[in-house]
Amino acid sequence: MANQNGSGTATRVRRNNSTETKASMPTDAEAEEEAEETTEAEDYMSRPTPYYDKDGITIYCGDNVEVLRTFDADSIDLTVTSPPYDNLRTYGGHSWDFEGVAQQLWRVMKPGGVVVWVVADATVDGSETGTSFRQALRFKEIGFRLHDTMIWEKPEPAFYDPRRYGAVFEYMFVLSNGEPNTFDPILKQNVTAGNKLGATYKRNSSGVSVVSVANEGKRRNKYGAIRNVWYVINNDNSRHPACFPEALARDHILSWSNEGDVVLDCFNGSGTTTKMARAMGRRGIGIEINRDYCEIAANRLRQKVLF
Ligand SMILES: C[S@@+](CC[C@H](N)C(=O)[O-])C[C@H]1O[C@@H](n2cnc3c(N)ncnc32)[C@H](O)[C@@H]1O
C-alpha cells in the first residue's frame, strides 16, 4: 500500500515543503506573511488528533470532509457507511455536505475499492424525496460504477402509514472505483445440492429463448452465493438512533475486503463498522462529528469481547 503509513491509516498531506530552497533571503515582512500562511495551511491540512487509536482502529471526531481532506489519495479499500437520511434525524444538529463527501470518497478510494452507501428517503408532502437515487446517480457522474443496488430488508416498518404499504427496506448502493478488487460472497447451502444442472437459457433480442450455457454433466454445488436482498434484523437500538446491525457491516466487510485492508466509515455513529472491521481482522477508520457518538464508538472498541 504505497500511500499508507505504518498504523494503516492514510498519511498527513503536507502543502508546505520545509526543505524548499529560496533564491534570496525574504524580508522580515515577507517572512512574517509566509509564517502566517504556513500556519493556516498546516492547520487546514493537519489530521486532527485521533479520538481513539488502537489495534489498527482509528476514530476521528470531526467533520468528515475536513478529515477526509487530510487522507492520501487511493488509501482506502472499502467504505461501509450510512449518511443522515434527508432531515429525518439531526444527530445533534450537525450538517454535512454530500458533494464534498462524494468527491473526497472518489479521491481516497483505491482503484478497485468499494463504497457501500446505505440510505433511504424521507416522505415529504406525501412524496418520497428520491434523495437516495440522486446520490447514487451523482456518484456515477463523479466516476464510480454503480456495481449493485442491494436491499436491506427489515422485519417491521419503522412506522405505519394507512395510505401505503409498510416500508421495510433501505438501499445499499455498492459503488466501486472500477472492477471491485475483492468479491468474496457470503454463501448459503443449496437445497438442490448434487442435482444435475439443466441448461441455462437467455432470451435473444427477438425475445426467443436460447441456450446460453449447456451445463452438461454438471451438478449443483453444495454452496452458492446469497442474493442481493439481505434480510437483517436490527436488534441494537440502545446506543445510537440509527445504529447498523453488526451482521450487516460484517457481511459487507467479508464480501468486499480482505484481512489487513483499510475499512472506512465516514459517518461512524456508534462505530458498528469499525468494531466489525476489527473483529474481521481489518484495519478501520471512523469519522464522526458528534463527540457523544465518538465516545460510544470508543467504548465499544474498549470492550474485550470482539462481537
Ligand atoms: C445514520 S448515522 C450512522 C450510524 C452508524 N452506521 C452506526 O452504526 O451507529 C449518521 C451519522 O453521521 C453523523 N454525521 C452527521 N454529519 C456529519 C459530518 N459532517 N461529519 C461526520 N459525521 C457526521 C451523525 O452524527 C450520525 O451519527
The ligand as an SDF file (V2000), in Angstrom:
LIG
                    3D

 27 29  0  0  0  0  0  0  0  0999 V2000
  -27.1220    7.1680   10.0580 C   0  0  0  0  0  0  0  0  0  0  0  0
  -25.9900    7.6410   11.2920 S   0  0  0  0  0  0  0  0  0  0  0  0
  -24.7310    6.3940   11.1730 C   0  0  0  0  0  0  0  0  0  0  0  0
  -24.8850    5.3230   12.2380 C   0  0  0  0  0  0  0  0  0  0  0  0
  -23.8060    4.2710   12.2060 C   0  0  0  0  0  0  0  0  0  0  0  0
  -23.8640    3.4760   10.9760 N   0  0  0  0  0  0  0  0  0  0  0  0
  -23.9210    3.3280   13.4290 C   0  0  0  0  0  0  0  0  0  0  0  0
  -23.9040    2.1030   13.2670 O   0  0  0  0  0  0  0  0  0  0  0  0
  -24.0180    3.8240   14.5470 O   0  0  0  0  0  0  0  0  0  0  0  0
  -25.2070    9.0410   10.5990 C   0  0  0  0  0  0  0  0  0  0  0  0
  -24.1210    9.6790   11.4780 C   0  0  0  0  0  0  0  0  0  0  0  0
  -23.4750   10.7260   10.7430 O   0  0  0  0  0  0  0  0  0  0  0  0
  -23.0270   11.7020   11.6640 C   0  0  0  0  0  0  0  0  0  0  0  0
  -22.7220   12.9390   10.9460 N   0  0  0  0  0  0  0  0  0  0  0  0
  -23.5910   13.9050   10.5160 C   0  0  0  0  0  0  0  0  0  0  0  0
  -22.9360   14.9010    9.8970 N   0  0  0  0  0  0  0  0  0  0  0  0
  -21.6080   14.5580    9.9010 C   0  0  0  0  0  0  0  0  0  0  0  0
  -20.4180   15.1920    9.4070 C   0  0  0  0  0  0  0  0  0  0  0  0
  -20.4750   16.3700    8.7680 N   0  0  0  0  0  0  0  0  0  0  0  0
  -19.2370   14.5610    9.5830 N   0  0  0  0  0  0  0  0  0  0  0  0
  -19.1640   13.3600   10.2490 C   0  0  0  0  0  0  0  0  0  0  0  0
  -20.2600   12.7220   10.7530 N   0  0  0  0  0  0  0  0  0  0  0  0
  -21.4690   13.3180   10.5760 C   0  0  0  0  0  0  0  0  0  0  0  0
  -24.2070   11.7940   12.6480 C   0  0  0  0  0  0  0  0  0  0  0  0
  -23.8080   12.3880   13.8850 O   0  0  0  0  0  0  0  0  0  0  0  0
  -24.6280   10.3260   12.7710 C   0  0  0  0  0  0  0  0  0  0  0  0
  -24.0240    9.7020   13.8750 O   0  0  0  0  0  0  0  0  0  0  0  0
  1  2  1  0
  2  3  1  0
  2 10  1  0
  3  4  1  0
  4  5  1  0
  5  6  1  0
  5  7  1  0
  7  8  2  0
  7  9  1  0
 10 11  1  0
 11 12  1  0
 11 26  1  0
 12 13  1  0
 13 14  1  0
 13 24  1  0
 14 15  1  0
 14 23  1  0
 15 16  2  0
 16 17  1  0
 17 18  1  0
 17 23  2  0
 18 19  1  0
 18 20  2  0
 20 21  1  0
 21 22  2  0
 22 23  1  0
 24 25  1  0
 24 26  1  0
 26 27  1  0
M  CHG  2   2   1   9  -1
M  END
$$$$
